[in-house]
């Protein structure tokens, strides 16, 4: 029996999306490396993957994050 139990970070009322189990959890239940969050509502956690996809598209199209030399362009 372990003297100290490893407690997951987080608290009730915080919602997470588990990438390994593909489910929403309150608390959290799974290790930090396998989850996204915290979210303030269950609904936000349920849509975590869609939110991430939207943000990725925004980032890919944001000229502030891509200089022309990285894409083979010429800064003249």
N, C-alpha and C positions, 0 to 999 in steps of 0.2 A: 504494500500500500504506500502510495506516495505521500510525503509530508505536505507538499504543496500541490494544489491542483492548478493547472494552467487555465486561466479564465479568458474567454474570448473578449476582445475589446468591443465596446458598444453597450447599448442599454435598451430596455424596452421602449418602444415608440420610435426607434430608428429602424428603417427598413433597408434590406440589402438584397441584391440579386446574386445568387450563386451561379458562377459560370460552369462549374463542374456538374451540378445537379440540375441546372436550368430551372431554378425555382426561386421564389421570393421567400425570404426568411425575416423574422423579426428577432432582433437581438444582437448579434448574428449567431449562426450555428456553425458555419464553415470557416476555415482559416482565411485570413486576409488576402492571401495570394490567389484565392479562388472566388473572390467576390467583388462586386462593385457597390459603392455606396459610402456613407449612409444617405438615404433619401428620407424626406420628411413624411411621405405618405406611401402606402402600399401601392397605389396606382403609379407613382413615379418609379418605384422599383420594378414594377411589372413591365414598364416601357424602357428599361435601362438600355437594352440592346438597340432599340430604335433611336433613342437619344444619342447614343454613342455613334451610330452610323450617320446621323444628321450632322453631328459635330465634326466627324471625319471629313465629310463632303465640304462643309464650310471651310475647314482648315486647308484642304487640298486646293480650294479655289481662292484663298486669301493671299493676295499679292504681297502682303507684309511678311509672310512666312516663307516666301520663295523668291530668291533673287534670280535674276536672269542668267547669271553665270552658272548656277546649279543646274539649269535646264539646257545648257549648251548655247545660251544666247550671248549676245555681245553687248556690254555696257559701254556705249560710245557717248 
